[in-house]
Amino acid sequence: MRCVFCAIRDGQLPANVVAEDAQAFAILDINPINDGHTLVIPRTHAETLFDMAEEDVVATVRLARRVADGIRRGLQPDGLNLLQNNGAAAFQTVPHFHVHVIPRWEDDRKGFTWDLVPGSPSRMRAIADRIRAAL
């Protein structure tokens, strides 16, 4: 099955494009969390962040910031989420990298529910060591 974002990029499927440049484009999400929920998508197909060329990551984030500014000025939300999911365990549903730009209002009653548990200092040091060693 063809990638839905590639089909939109190629004009084979309709979308409400809000911004675009040579390396990325931004469309309204068809299942928005809130009005103005926008997806920023690189033109080059890459399933996850780890499959992308650095210049495509930079271009996509640059356009996400531009879109976020347009949402901020145009819709005047109380806040804004930038969200990016990599892999099924992280709830990625379309296998083409994209960034969600989600306007938030204090009374929108939408939220993220995570069980936040304080990390132990020794475990956090061990995890930081593992990450540093892998860089």
BANU-191233 format. One record per atom (N, C-alpha, C, O): atom name; residue in one letter; x, y, z. Coordinates in pm, 1 decimal. Example, Ala and Ser with C-alpha at 12.3 -4.5 7.8 and 13.67 -1.06 7.14 Angstrom:
[N,A,[1319.0,-569.0,780.0]]
[CA,A,[1230.0,-450.0,780.0]]
[C,A,[1320.0,-330.0,780.0]]
[O,A,[1423.6,-331.9,846.5]]
[N,S,[1285.0,-225.0,708.0]]
[CA,S,[1367.0,-106.0,714.0]]
[C,S,[1290.0,3.0,787.0]]
[O,S,[1340.9,113.8,803.9]]
END
This chain:
[N,M,[83.9,-117.6,0.0]]
[CA,M,[0.0,0.0,0.0]]
[C,M,[89.4,125.2,0.0]]
[O,M,[190.8,130.4,69.6]]
[N,R,[50.8,223.0,-77.1]]
[CA,R,[126.7,347.5,-90.5]]
[C,R,[116.2,430.7,35.6]]
[O,R,[11.7,432.5,100.7]]
[N,C,[222.5,498.9,70.0]]
[CA,C,[225.6,588.5,185.9]]
[C,C,[126.7,703.5,163.7]]
[O,C,[131.4,771.3,61.1]]
[N,V,[38.2,724.5,259.7]]
[CA,V,[-62.7,828.6,247.0]]
[C,V,[0.9,967.6,238.3]]
[O,V,[-47.8,1052.7,164.0]]
[N,F,[108.0,991.4,312.5]]
[CA,F,[171.7,1122.9,306.5]]
[C,F,[243.0,1144.6,173.5]]
[O,F,[245.9,1256.6,122.5]]
[N,C,[300.2,1039.1,117.3]]
[CA,C,[361.9,1051.6,-15.3]]
[C,C,[255.0,1077.8,-121.4]]
[O,C,[277.7,1154.5,-214.9]]
[N,A,[138.3,1014.0,-107.0]]
[CA,A,[28.2,1037.7,-200.8]]
[C,A,[-21.1,1182.0,-190.5]]
[O,A,[-51.7,1243.9,-292.3]]
[N,I,[-29.0,1235.6,-70.4]]
[CA,I,[-66.9,1376.6,-53.0]]
[C,I,[39.3,1466.2,-115.0]]
[O,I,[7.2,1560.1,-187.8]]
[N,R,[165.4,1437.4,-86.3]]
[CA,R,[277.8,1514.9,-142.4]]
[C,R,[269.9,1519.8,-294.8]]
[O,R,[296.1,1623.5,-355.7]]
[N,D,[233.6,1406.6,-356.0]]
[CA,D,[229.3,1395.6,-501.7]]
[C,D,[97.9,1443.1,-562.6]]
[O,D,[79.1,1432.0,-683.7]]
[N,G,[6.4,1495.9,-481.0]]
[CA,G,[-120.5,1547.0,-531.1]]
[C,G,[-221.9,1439.7,-563.2]]
[O,G,[-321.5,1468.1,-629.6]]
[N,Q,[-200.1,1317.4,-518.4]]
[CA,Q,[-292.0,1207.4,-545.8]]
[C,Q,[-404.4,1196.1,-443.5]]
[O,Q,[-504.8,1129.6,-468.7]]
[N,L,[-388.1,1260.3,-329.3]]
[CA,L,[-492.2,1266.4,-226.8]]
[C,L,[-506.8,1411.4,-183.0]]
[O,L,[-408.3,1485.1,-178.3]]
[N,P,[-629.6,1453.0,-150.9]]
[CA,P,[-649.8,1591.7,-108.5]]
[C,P,[-603.9,1614.2,35.0]]
[O,P,[-601.2,1521.8,116.3]]
[N,A,[-568.5,1736.8,64.0]]
[CA,A,[-531.6,1776.7,199.8]]
[C,A,[-541.0,1928.0,210.0]]
[O,A,[-532.2,1998.7,109.6]]
[N,N,[-558.5,1976.3,330.0]]
[CA,N,[-557.7,2119.8,356.2]]
[C,N,[-415.4,2160.6,390.8]]
[O,N,[-373.2,2153.1,506.1]]
[N,V,[-342.7,2203.8,289.0]]
[CA,V,[-203.1,2244.1,306.4]]
[C,V,[-200.8,2384.3,367.3]]
[O,V,[-264.1,2476.3,315.6]]
[N,V,[-127.3,2399.4,477.7]]
[CA,V,[-117.4,2531.0,541.3]]
[C,V,[17.1,2597.3,516.8]]
[O,V,[28.7,2719.4,527.9]]
[N,A,[119.0,2518.5,483.5]]
[CA,A,[251.8,2574.3,454.7]]
[C,A,[332.7,2468.6,382.0]]
[O,A,[308.4,2348.8,396.3]]
[N,E,[429.7,2515.0,303.3]]
[CA,E,[519.4,2421.0,236.4]]
[C,E,[643.8,2494.1,190.5]]
[O,E,[644.0,2615.7,171.6]]
[N,D,[748.6,2417.3,173.3]]
[CA,D,[871.0,2467.1,113.3]]
[C,D,[931.9,2352.3,33.9]]
[O,D,[866.1,2250.3,13.1]]
[N,A,[1053.9,2366.9,-9.8]]
[CA,A,[1115.8,2266.2,-96.0]]
[C,A,[1137.4,2132.5,-26.1]]
[O,A,[1144.4,2029.3,-92.9]]
[N,Q,[1148.2,2131.5,107.5]]
[CA,Q,[1182.9,2008.2,177.7]]
[C,Q,[1071.9,1949.9,264.4]]
[O,Q,[1080.5,1834.2,305.4]]
[N,A,[967.6,2028.1,293.1]]
[CA,A,[862.5,1979.3,382.2]]
[C,A,[730.8,2048.9,350.9]]
[O,A,[727.5,2151.9,283.4]]
[N,F,[622.7,1990.6,401.2]]
[CA,F,[491.1,2052.3,385.9]]
[C,F,[410.8,2028.0,513.1]]
[O,F,[441.0,1937.2,590.5]]
[N,A,[308.2,2110.2,533.5]]
[CA,A,[226.8,2101.9,654.1]]
[C,A,[80.0,2098.1,615.4]]
[O,A,[33.3,2178.6,534.7]]
[N,I,[7.4,2002.3,674.8]]
[CA,I,[-134.8,1984.1,645.3]]
[C,I,[-213.5,1975.6,776.1]]
[O,I,[-159.9,1937.0,879.9]]
[N,L,[-340.8,2012.3,769.0]]
[CA,L,[-425.5,1992.0,885.4]]
[C,L,[-449.1,1842.7,904.2]]
[O,L,[-471.2,1770.4,807.1]]
[N,D,[-444.4,1796.5,1028.8]]
[CA,D,[-470.2,1656.5,1062.3]]
[C,D,[-618.0,1627.3,1039.9]]
[O,D,[-703.0,1706.5,1080.6]]
[N,I,[-650.5,1514.7,975.6]]
[CA,I,[-791.1,1481.5,949.2]]
[C,I,[-862.5,1429.2,1074.1]]
[O,I,[-985.1,1418.8,1075.3]]
[N,N,[-787.6,1396.8,1177.6]]
[CA,N,[-844.2,1355.9,1306.5]]
[C,N,[-783.8,1444.8,1416.1]]
[O,N,[-706.2,1397.6,1499.1]]
[N,P,[-819.7,1572.7,1415.6]]
[CA,P,[-749.8,1667.4,1502.9]]
[C,P,[-781.6,1648.8,1650.8]]
[O,P,[-894.7,1618.4,1688.7]]
[N,I,[-680.5,1667.7,1732.1]]
[CA,I,[-700.0,1674.3,1876.9]]
[C,I,[-772.3,1804.1,1910.8]]
[O,I,[-860.6,1805.6,1996.7]]
[N,N,[-735.5,1911.7,1844.4]]
[CA,N,[-800.0,2042.9,1856.9]]
[C,N,[-799.3,2109.0,1719.7]]
[O,N,[-722.9,2069.3,1631.7]]
[N,D,[-884.3,2209.8,1701.4]]
[CA,D,[-881.2,2287.0,1577.4]]
[C,D,[-740.6,2341.8,1556.5]]
[O,D,[-679.2,2394.2,1649.4]]
[N,G,[-690.6,2329.5,1435.2]]
[CA,G,[-557.5,2378.2,1402.6]]
[C,G,[-448.4,2273.7,1415.3]]
[O,G,[-333.1,2301.7,1382.5]]
[N,H,[-481.6,2153.5,1462.1]]
[CA,H,[-383.6,2043.9,1474.3]]
[C,H,[-324.5,2019.1,1335.7]]
[O,H,[-395.7,1982.5,1242.2]]
[N,T,[-195.7,2039.2,1324.1]]
[CA,T,[-126.0,2035.4,1195.5]]
[C,T,[-15.5,1931.3,1198.0]]
[O,T,[49.0,1910.7,1300.8]]
[N,L,[6.1,1866.0,1085.4]]
[CA,L,[115.1,1770.3,1068.4]]
[C,L,[219.1,1831.9,976.7]]
[O,L,[185.5,1882.7,869.7]]
[N,V,[344.0,1828.0,1017.3]]
[CA,V,[454.2,1878.4,935.7]]
[C,V,[533.7,1757.2,889.8]]
[O,V,[579.8,1677.3,971.3]]
[N,I,[549.5,1744.3,757.3]]
[CA,I,[595.8,1620.2,695.6]]
[C,I,[710.7,1648.5,598.9]]
[O,I,[698.9,1737.0,514.2]]
[N,P,[820.5,1575.7,610.0]]
[CA,P,[927.3,1593.3,510.7]]
[C,P,[882.6,1537.5,375.9]]
[O,P,[809.7,1438.5,370.5]]
[N,R,[925.8,1600.1,268.2]]
[CA,R,[890.7,1550.1,134.5]]
[C,R,[958.0,1416.6,105.2]]
[O,R,[901.3,1333.0,34.7]]
[N,T,[1077.0,1395.7,157.8]]
[CA,T,[1148.0,1269.4,137.8]]
[C,T,[1090.2,1165.8,233.0]]
[O,T,[1081.6,1189.8,353.4]]
[N,H,[1050.5,1050.5,179.5]]
[CA,H,[992.6,945.9,264.0]]
[C,H,[1098.8,887.4,356.3]]
[O,H,[1205.4,844.5,312.1]]
[N,A,[1067.6,886.8,483.6]]
[CA,A,[1149.6,821.0,585.6]]
[C,A,[1053.1,778.8,695.1]]
[O,A,[971.7,859.1,740.7]]
[N,E,[1061.6,654.2,737.2]]
[CA,E,[964.4,603.8,834.1]]
[C,E,[979.3,667.9,971.8]]
[O,E,[879.8,705.5,1033.7]]
[N,T,[1102.4,680.5,1019.8]]
[CA,T,[1123.9,735.4,1153.5]]
[C,T,[1236.0,839.1,1150.5]]
[O,T,[1302.8,858.2,1048.8]]
[N,L,[1254.3,903.6,1261.5]]
[CA,L,[1362.6,999.8,1279.1]]
[C,L,[1497.2,938.3,1244.0]]
[O,L,[1584.0,1005.0,1187.7]]
[N,F,[1514.1,811.8,1277.2]]
[CA,F,[1642.9,744.6,1258.6]]
[C,F,[1671.6,708.1,1113.3]]
[O,F,[1783.0,667.4,1080.4]]
[N,D,[1572.0,722.4,1026.6]]
[CA,D,[1587.6,693.2,884.1]]
[C,D,[1611.6,819.6,801.9]]
[O,D,[1628.5,811.7,680.2]]
[N,M,[1613.2,935.4,866.6]]
[CA,M,[1617.6,1062.8,795.1]]
[C,M,[1758.2,1119.0,782.7]]
[O,M,[1843.5,1098.7,869.1]]
[N,A,[1779.9,1190.1,673.0]]
[CA,A,[1901.7,1270.0,658.9]]
[C,A,[1888.9,1390.7,751.7]]
[O,A,[1779.3,1443.3,771.1]]
[N,E,[2000.1,1433.7,808.2]]
[CA,E,[1997.2,1544.5,904.1]]
[C,E,[1935.5,1670.6,844.3]]
[O,E,[1862.8,1742.3,913.0]]
[N,E,[1963.8,1698.1,717.6]]
[CA,E,[1907.9,1819.5,657.1]]
[C,E,[1755.4,1813.1,647.7]]
[O,E,[1689.4,1916.8,653.9]]
[N,D,[1698.7,1693.7,632.9]]
[CA,D,[1552.7,1680.5,630.8]]
[C,D,[1493.2,1699.8,769.8]]
[O,D,[1384.8,1756.4,784.0]]
[N,V,[1563.8,1653.0,872.1]]
[CA,V,[1519.2,1676.5,1010.0]]
[C,V,[1516.2,1826.9,1037.0]]
[O,V,[1417.1,1879.4,1087.6]]
[N,V,[1624.2,1894.9,1003.4]]
[CA,V,[1634.7,2039.2,1027.4]]
[C,V,[1525.0,2113.8,951.9]]
[O,V,[1460.5,2202.3,1008.0]]
[N,A,[1503.5,2079.1,826.2]]
[CA,A,[1402.0,2147.4,745.4]]
[C,A,[1261.6,2124.4,800.9]]
[O,A,[1179.3,2215.9,802.0]]
[N,T,[1234.5,2003.1,846.6]]
[CA,T,[1102.2,1971.7,900.4]]
[C,T,[1077.2,2048.0,1030.1]]
[O,T,[968.8,2102.7,1050.1]]
[N,V,[1175.8,2051.7,1117.4]]
[CA,V,[1160.1,2124.7,1243.6]]
[C,V,[1150.1,2275.2,1217.3]]
[O,V,[1075.3,2344.9,1285.9]]
[N,R,[1223.9,2325.1,1119.8]]
[CA,R,[1215.0,2467.5,1084.8]]
[C,R,[1072.5,2501.7,1040.7]]
[O,R,[1016.9,2603.1,1082.9]]
[N,L,[1013.6,2417.0,955.6]]
[CA,L,[876.8,2443.2,911.1]]
[C,L,[778.7,2425.7,1027.2]]
[O,L,[680.3,2499.2,1035.5]]
[N,A,[803.4,2330.5,1116.2]]
[CA,A,[716.4,2312.1,1233.2]]
[C,A,[714.7,2438.8,1318.5]]
[O,A,[609.9,2478.6,1369.3]]
[N,R,[830.1,2501.1,1333.9]]
[CA,R,[834.7,2624.9,1411.8]]
[C,R,[757.0,2735.9,1342.4]]
[O,R,[687.0,2813.1,1408.0]]
[N,R,[768.8,2744.3,1210.9]]
[CA,R,[694.7,2845.6,1135.2]]
[C,R,[543.6,2823.0,1149.0]]
[O,R,[467.3,2917.5,1169.0]]
[N,V,[501.9,2696.4,1137.9]]
[CA,V,[360.1,2662.7,1153.7]]
[C,V,[313.6,2694.5,1296.2]]
[O,V,[205.7,2750.4,1315.6]]
[N,A,[394.9,2658.9,1394.8]]
[CA,A,[359.7,2687.4,1534.2]]
[C,A,[338.6,2837.1,1554.5]]
[O,A,[246.2,2878.2,1624.7]]
[N,D,[423.6,2917.8,1493.4]]
[CA,D,[409.0,3062.5,1505.0]]
[C,D,[279.7,3109.0,1438.2]]
[O,D,[210.7,3196.3,1490.9]]
[N,G,[246.3,3051.0,1322.0]]
[CA,G,[120.9,3085.3,1255.5]]
[C,G,[-0.6,3046.0,1338.2]]
[O,G,[-98.2,3120.6,1345.3]]
[N,I,[5.4,2928.8,1400.8]]
[CA,I,[-103.4,2885.6,1488.6]]
[C,I,[-114.6,2980.5,1607.7]]
[O,I,[-224.4,3021.4,1645.3]]
[N,R,[-1.1,3014.9,1666.2]]
[CA,R,[-0.2,3104.5,1783.1]]
[C,R,[-63.3,3239.2,1749.3]]
[O,R,[-146.3,3290.0,1824.8]]
[N,R,[-23.9,3297.0,1635.6]]
[CA,R,[-76.6,3428.5,1597.4]]
[C,R,[-218.6,3420.0,1542.5]]
[O,R,[-300.8,3507.9,1568.6]]
[N,G,[-247.8,3313.5,1465.8]]
[CA,G,[-378.0,3303.6,1401.0]]
[C,G,[-490.0,3251.8,1489.1]]
[O,G,[-604.0,3296.8,1477.2]]
[N,L,[-459.1,3157.4,1577.8]]
[CA,L,[-562.8,3095.4,1660.7]]
[C,L,[-554.7,3136.5,1807.5]]
[O,L,[-649.8,3116.1,1882.9]]
[N,Q,[-443.7,3193.2,1847.6]]
[CA,Q,[-421.5,3242.0,1983.8]]
[C,Q,[-451.8,3137.8,2091.6]]
[O,Q,[-529.5,3164.3,2183.3]]
[N,P,[-390.8,3019.8,2081.0]]
[CA,P,[-409.8,2919.7,2186.5]]
[C,P,[-336.1,2961.9,2313.9]]
[O,P,[-251.9,3051.7,2312.2]]
[N,D,[-369.6,2895.4,2423.3]]
[CA,D,[-301.4,2921.0,2550.5]]
[C,D,[-166.1,2851.9,2556.8]]
[O,D,[-79.9,2890.3,2635.9]]
[N,G,[-147.7,2751.1,2474.6]]
[CA,G,[-22.7,2675.9,2470.8]]
[C,G,[-17.1,2594.3,2343.2]]
[O,G,[-104.4,2606.1,2257.2]]
[N,L,[83.9,2512.7,2331.1]]
[CA,L,[104.0,2437.2,2207.5]]
[C,L,[190.0,2314.5,2238.0]]
[O,L,[286.7,2323.2,2313.7]]
[N,N,[154.4,2200.6,2179.1]]
[CA,N,[238.0,2080.5,2189.1]]
[C,N,[304.4,2054.8,2055.2]]
[O,N,[241.3,2066.6,1950.2]]
[N,L,[432.8,2019.4,2059.5]]
[CA,L,[501.9,1959.7,1945.5]]
[C,L,[520.2,1814.3,1983.3]]
[O,L,[576.4,1783.9,2088.5]]
[N,L,[473.3,1724.1,1898.6]]
[CA,L,[475.9,1581.9,1930.3]]
[C,L,[527.7,1505.3,1810.4]]
[O,L,[488.5,1531.8,1696.7]]
[N,Q,[615.6,1410.6,1836.0]]
[CA,Q,[669.4,1327.0,1728.9]]
[C,Q,[679.5,1184.6,1782.1]]
[O,Q,[742.9,1160.3,1884.8]]
[N,N,[616.6,1090.4,1711.6]]
[CA,N,[612.0,950.4,1753.8]]
[C,N,[698.4,865.3,1661.3]]
[O,N,[690.3,878.1,1539.2]]
[N,N,[781.0,778.5,1719.2]]
[CA,N,[866.3,687.6,1641.5]]
[C,N,[834.6,544.1,1679.3]]
[O,N,[865.1,501.1,1790.6]]
[N,G,[773.7,469.5,1587.9]]
[CA,G,[745.8,328.7,1610.8]]
[C,G,[609.7,304.2,1674.4]]
[O,G,[550.5,393.1,1735.5]]
[N,A,[561.9,181.6,1658.2]]
[CA,A,[429.4,144.2,1707.6]]
[C,A,[416.9,161.2,1858.6]]
[O,A,[311.8,203.3,1906.9]]
[N,A,[521.0,129.8,1933.5]]
[CA,A,[515.2,143.2,2079.6]]
[C,A,[496.9,288.1,2121.7]]
[O,A,[449.4,315.5,2231.9]]
[N,A,[534.6,381.5,2034.1]]
[CA,A,[519.4,525.1,2061.4]]
[C,A,[395.4,582.1,1991.9]]
[O,A,[379.2,703.8,1983.2]]
[N,F,[308.2,493.6,1942.5]]
[CA,F,[181.9,531.4,1878.9]]
[C,F,[198.1,598.0,1742.9]]
[O,F,[114.3,679.2,1703.9]]
[N,Q,[304.4,564.8,1670.3]]
[CA,Q,[316.9,612.0,1532.1]]
[C,Q,[220.2,530.1,1448.0]]
[O,Q,[230.0,407.4,1444.1]]
[N,T,[126.6,596.8,1380.5]]
[CA,T,[25.4,526.0,1301.7]]
[C,T,[48.1,536.3,1151.7]]
[O,T,[-3.5,453.8,1076.3]]
[N,V,[123.8,635.0,1106.9]]
[CA,V,[158.3,648.1,965.0]]
[C,V,[309.0,629.0,954.0]]
[O,V,[384.8,701.3,1018.7]]
[N,P,[353.8,532.9,873.2]]
[CA,P,[497.5,504.1,865.5]]
[C,P,[574.5,602.9,777.1]]
[O,P,[644.6,563.4,683.9]]
[N,H,[560.2,729.9,807.8]]
[CA,H,[632.9,838.4,741.9]]
[C,H,[651.9,943.3,851.1]]
[O,H,[554.0,992.8,906.9]]
[N,F,[775.6,977.1,881.7]]
[CA,F,[805.5,1074.0,987.6]]
[C,F,[717.7,1197.3,973.6]]
[O,F,[695.8,1246.4,862.8]]
[N,H,[667.8,1246.9,1085.2]]
[CA,H,[592.8,1371.9,1086.3]]
[C,H,[590.2,1427.8,1228.0]]
[O,H,[605.4,1354.7,1325.9]]
[N,V,[571.0,1557.2,1236.5]]
[CA,V,[563.4,1627.7,1364.0]]
[C,V,[422.2,1683.3,1378.0]]
[O,V,[371.1,1748.9,1287.2]]
[N,H,[360.2,1656.9,1491.8]]
[CA,H,[229.2,1713.6,1523.3]]
[C,H,[250.4,1849.4,1588.9]]
[O,H,[330.0,1861.9,1682.0]]
[N,V,[180.0,1950.1,1541.1]]
[CA,V,[176.8,2081.6,1605.1]]
[C,V,[32.7,2098.6,1652.5]]
[O,V,[-58.9,2113.9,1571.7]]
[N,I,[13.7,2095.7,1784.0]]
[CA,I,[-121.1,2088.4,1840.8]]
[C,I,[-147.4,2210.3,1929.0]]
[O,I,[-86.7,2224.5,2035.1]]
[N,P,[-238.4,2298.8,1885.0]]
[CA,P,[-273.9,2411.4,1971.0]]
[C,P,[-351.5,2361.5,2092.8]]
[O,P,[-430.7,2267.7,2083.8]]
[N,R,[-326.8,2426.5,2206.9]]
[CA,R,[-392.5,2385.2,2331.3]]
[C,R,[-457.2,2505.6,2398.8]]
[O,R,[-402.6,2615.9,2399.8]]
[N,W,[-574.3,2481.2,2454.6]]
[CA,W,[-644.5,2581.5,2532.0]]
[C,W,[-663.3,2528.4,2673.1]]
[O,W,[-681.5,2408.3,2692.6]]
[N,E,[-659.0,2616.2,2770.0]]
[CA,E,[-667.4,2573.0,2909.5]]
[C,E,[-791.4,2490.5,2937.9]]
[O,E,[-787.8,2403.0,3024.3]]
[N,D,[-900.8,2515.7,2867.9]]
[CA,D,[-1024.7,2442.2,2893.9]]
[C,D,[-1052.0,2332.0,2791.2]]
[O,D,[-1165.7,2286.2,2780.2]]
[N,D,[-950.3,2288.3,2715.7]]
[CA,D,[-976.7,2189.3,2609.6]]
[C,D,[-995.5,2046.8,2662.6]]
[O,D,[-1041.5,1959.5,2588.9]]
[N,R,[-961.4,2022.9,2786.4]]
[CA,R,[-980.8,1892.8,2850.6]]
[C,R,[-914.2,1778.0,2774.8]]
[O,R,[-957.3,1663.1,2784.0]]
[N,K,[-810.2,1810.1,2701.0]]
[CA,K,[-730.5,1708.8,2631.8]]
[C,K,[-598.9,1700.0,2706.8]]
[O,K,[-545.2,1802.2,2749.7]]
[N,G,[-548.3,1584.5,2722.5]]
[CA,G,[-423.4,1574.4,2796.1]]
[C,G,[-348.3,1448.1,2760.6]]
[O,G,[-396.5,1362.9,2686.0]]
[N,F,[-231.4,1438.7,2814.9]]
[CA,F,[-150.3,1318.8,2802.1]]
[C,F,[-148.7,1254.7,2939.7]]
[O,F,[-123.8,1322.4,3039.5]]
[N,T,[-174.4,1128.4,2945.9]]
[CA,T,[-178.9,1060.2,3074.1]]
[C,T,[-62.0,964.8,3084.6]]
[O,T,[-59.6,859.7,3020.5]]
[N,W,[34.3,1002.3,3165.7]]
[CA,W,[149.9,918.0,3192.3]]
[C,W,[163.2,903.7,3342.2]]
[O,W,[134.6,997.0,3417.2]]
[N,D,[206.1,788.0,3385.3]]
[CA,D,[236.8,768.7,3526.5]]
[C,D,[377.6,821.8,3550.3]]
[O,D,[475.8,758.8,3510.9]]
[N,L,[387.0,935.9,3613.6]]
[CA,L,[516.9,997.4,3639.9]]
[C,L,[569.7,947.3,3773.8]]
[O,L,[506.9,965.8,3878.0]]
[N,V,[684.3,884.6,3768.7]]
[CA,V,[746.5,829.1,3888.8]]
[C,V,[886.2,890.0,3900.1]]
[O,V,[965.6,878.2,3806.7]]
[N,P,[917.7,954.2,4011.7]]
[CA,P,[1051.7,1012.2,4026.7]]
[C,P,[1160.2,905.8,4008.7]]
[O,P,[1149.2,794.5,4060.2]]
[N,G,[1264.5,942.4,3934.9]]
[CA,G,[1375.3,849.8,3913.3]]
[C,G,[1472.0,852.6,4030.4]]
[O,G,[1493.3,957.0,4092.0]]
[N,S,[1530.2,737.7,4060.7]]
[CA,S,[1630.5,734.2,4167.3]]
[C,S,[1760.8,791.3,4111.4]]
[O,S,[1793.7,766.6,3995.4]]
[N,P,[1834.7,866.7,4191.5]]
[CA,P,[1959.9,926.5,4143.3]]
[C,P,[2058.1,823.8,4086.7]]
[O,P,[2121.2,849.9,3984.3]]
[N,S,[2072.1,708.6,4150.7]]
[CA,S,[2168.8,609.7,4101.0]]
[C,S,[2123.8,551.2,3967.6]]
[O,S,[2205.8,531.3,3878.0]]
[N,R,[1995.4,523.5,3953.7]]
[CA,R,[1944.9,470.1,3826.1]]
[C,R,[1958.3,576.0,3716.6]]
[O,R,[1995.9,543.6,3604.0]]
[N,M,[1928.3,700.3,3747.8]]
[CA,M,[1939.4,806.4,3648.1]]
[C,M,[2083.9,824.0,3603.2]]
[O,M,[2108.9,845.9,3484.7]]
[N,R,[2179.8,814.8,3695.5]]
[CA,R,[2321.8,822.5,3657.7]]
[C,R,[2358.1,707.7,3564.3]]
[O,R,[2427.9,728.7,3465.2]]
[N,A,[2311.5,586.4,3594.7]]
[CA,A,[2341.8,469.2,3511.7]]
[C,A,[2282.2,484.6,3372.0]]
[O,A,[2346.4,450.1,3272.8]]
[N,I,[2161.2,535.7,3364.2]]
[CA,I,[2096.8,556.4,3233.8]]
[C,I,[2171.1,664.3,3155.7]]
[O,I,[2195.2,648.0,3036.1]]
[N,A,[2207.2,773.0,3220.9]]
[CA,A,[2283.4,879.5,3154.0]]
[C,A,[2415.9,825.3,3101.8]]
[O,A,[2457.9,860.5,2991.6]]
[N,D,[2482.2,739.7,3180.0]]
[CA,D,[2608.3,678.4,3136.0]]
[C,D,[2587.8,595.2,3010.1]]
[O,D,[2669.1,601.4,2917.9]]
[N,R,[2480.5,518.1,3005.3]]
[CA,R,[2452.8,433.7,2887.7]]
[C,R,[2427.6,518.3,2763.8]]
[O,R,[2475.9,486.1,2655.2]]
[N,I,[2352.5,625.6,2779.8]]
[CA,I,[2323.5,713.0,2665.3]]
[C,I,[2451.1,781.6,2617.7]]
[O,I,[2479.5,783.3,2497.9]]
[N,R,[2527.9,838.1,2710.6]]
[CA,R,[2653.7,904.1,2671.8]]
[C,R,[2745.7,807.7,2599.2]]
[O,R,[2809.0,845.4,2500.6]]
[N,A,[2754.4,683.8,2646.0]]
[CA,A,[2842.6,584.7,2583.6]]
[C,A,[2798.3,550.9,2441.4]]
[O,A,[2880.4,513.2,2357.8]]
[N,A,[2669.2,564.3,2414.2]]
[CA,A,[2616.7,530.4,2281.9]]
[C,A,[2626.6,646.3,2183.2]]
[O,A,[2606.9,626.4,2063.3]]
[N,L,[2656.3,765.8,2230.9]]
[CA,L,[2664.0,882.9,2141.1]]
[C,L,[2794.8,886.0,2064.3]]
[O,L,[2817.5,977.2,1984.8]]
END
